[in-house]
Each structure stands twice: as C-alpha cells, then as structure tokens.
Amino acid sequence: MMLLMSSPALAVARDDGDDPGSGLSVIDTLGLFVAAPLALFAIIAGLVMVLDKSHESHRVTTRNIKTKAGSKAKADSKA
C-alpha cells in the first residue's frame, strides 16, 4: 500500500532546506569515482611494498619448499 502512495511525481516538489548544487561534468565524475580510487589504491600498495620489513627467510617462495617428485613421494610417506 505504501508503495502505491509514493509515486515519482512526489519527487518534483522540493523539501524545506533542500539546496541541490550544480551537477558534475563527465570529467569530474570520472576523476572522482575512477581516478581518485585508483590513485589511492596505487599509493597504499606502493607504501606497503616500500615499507615491508619482513625478512627474506620468512617469505614463502618456491625455492624454500622441498618436495619429492611424482609417485615416489606417496610411496615413501607410507613406509
């Protein structure tokens, strides 16, 4: 019932204290909603990489992992 009473035509009348500003241009919109978040992401990611203080020995890399090749690994683990 409430949905029937709230028609889009009621949005034409402004409320008291409503003071809409001027609209955004395409350049402003792209800058605000695309370029600014991408720049913020790049700055944060760059700071994380530059200020990373972890030691090389604590990083998980493939050269630190010792594995056995193929099916021999299964046979050796059962024995």
Residue pairs with C-beta under 8 A, 6 or more apart in sequence:
24 32
67 73
68 76
